[in-house]
Amino acid sequence: MVDYQSENQHLRQEIEKLRQQNQAQAEQIQQLKKHEVLLQLVLDNIPQLILWKDLNSVFQGCNRRWAKAAGFNSPEEVIGKTDYDLYTDPTVIEAYLSKDRQVLETGHPVYQVEYKADKNIWYDTKKIPIEVPEGQIIGILATIEDVTDRKQAEQSLVLAEEKYRGIFENALEGIFQSSPEGRYLNVNQACAKIYGYQSPAEMLAAVTDIASQIYVNPGDRQRFEQLLSQKDKVTNFEYPVYRKNREVIWIEEHTRAVRNSEGNILYYEGIIQDITQRKQEEAQLKRRMAALRIEIDQNKRQTAVKQITQSDYFKELQEEVEALRLSDQGFE
């Protein structure tokens, strides 16, 4: 005789077991969905454009930024599509697929910076293999970053450096950078020429101690360093210097001290000008002025003497002296 009550009890237990399993699965699915939503939120808030493909270069997902850039309303719309669905230019498609194949075949990342002329935007693209813990490659992850600002800054820096280099190399004044220890770090052609060298390279190699090789008077170097240490700059600093052949010339210098964030002097940079001719003209002018003063003094004395000798008082004295002379000679 069949025990229906026992079978019903067993059936109810199986049903309850299945219900619990289904509930557990539903909870797991719900938890996975929460993780998926959270992961999508994380991806959507990353500033880069992100996408991933399978081994056949079929899109499996992306973040919202890439979806929007590619013309989709949501990341879900891109799933299952290929580059053939997104682009029409065969050259562009092959370029993208070629990078995919390179990543999958070598297992190494591929980096590329490219310029989109139609958008006037620079993109930095990185494609890396997606690997499971066992080391098997199962797809490709790509990140795309808009680096237009960085590229423009780099280009501006290059232009600024080229402009500075042009000014530095073609300036008529001597421009230099030197260390506090007394060695030139950089000089332009005009600076080398002022000191009698054929090129900046020759001067940098030859001058290893500015204080002894350049300065005629050691005290000028000490005064120069004291001023820079106290005021961080020296202007209209005039002093005699040696040229390569030990000829002495005069220069005028304008220099500033460049410090690091801690306040320590890194190097000096400045401008020099050969003022030898001006100093010679000044010396000549001083000599002429001195001679002119002597001449003026002599003229003043001659004028004074003339004024005195022509005065009535002087004539009266002359007459008295003459009378005394005649008296001494016995004419009276």
C-alpha positions, 0 to 999 in steps of 0.5 A: 500500500502506497504511503501517500502522506509520506510521499507528499511530505517528501515532495513538499520537502523537495519543493521547499528545497528548490524554493530555497535554492531558487531564492538563493540564486535570485539573491545571487543574481540580485547581488551580481546585478548590484555589482554590475551596476556598481562596476558600470558606475565606476567605469562611467565615472572614470575620465577616460573612454573605456571599451572591451572586446572578445577574441574576435574583436566583437564589442562586449561593453564600454563605459558611458563616456565611450558610448556617447563619443561613439554615438550610442545612447547607452553602453548596452547598445554597443554589445555585439557590434564590431568596428565594421558597424561603427566605421565606414573607412576601411583604412580606419577599420583595418588600423583598429583591428591590426592593433587588436591582433597585435595585442592578442598575438603578442600578449603585450599592450599597444600604445598610440597617440593619434590626432583626429583632424576632423575634431581637432583632438589628440587621443592617447589610446592604450590596448591591453590583453584581458587575462584570466588568473590562469594566464589565458587571454580572453579579450582586449581592454582599451582606454582612450584619453583626450590629451589635447590640452597636454599636447597643446601645452607640449607644443607651446613649450616647444615653441617657447623653447625654440623662441628662447633658443633663437633669442639666446643664440642670436642675441648681441649681448652675452648671455650665460648661466653659471654655477655658484661654484664658479663654472659656466653651465651655458653661454651663447655665441655672443658671450663666447665672442666677448671673451675671445673664444670661437664657440660656446663649446670652447669657452665651456671647456676652457673656463673651469674657474670663473674667479681666477680665469675671468676676474682681474680683481678677486675683490670684484668676484667677492662683491658680486657674490655678496650682492647676489646673496643679499639681493638675488640680483646685480645690475649695472655691475662694471668690472675688468675681465680677462679675455682668452688671450689675457687681454683686459676688457671692461664688461657691464653685467646684469645677473640674477640668482635662481633658487629652488623651493628651499631657497638654495641658489641653483645657478646664476643667469645673466647678460653681459656687454663689452663696455671697453670702448665706453670706458676708454671714452670716459677716461679720455673725457676725464683727461680732457676735462682735467686739461680743460680745468687747468686751462680754465684756471690759467685763463682765470689767473691771466684774467685776474692779473690783467684786471689787477695790472689795469686797475688805478690802484695798481698803476698808483702802486707802480708809480710809487715803486718807480719813484722809489726806484729812482730815489734809490738811484740818486735822482732826487 
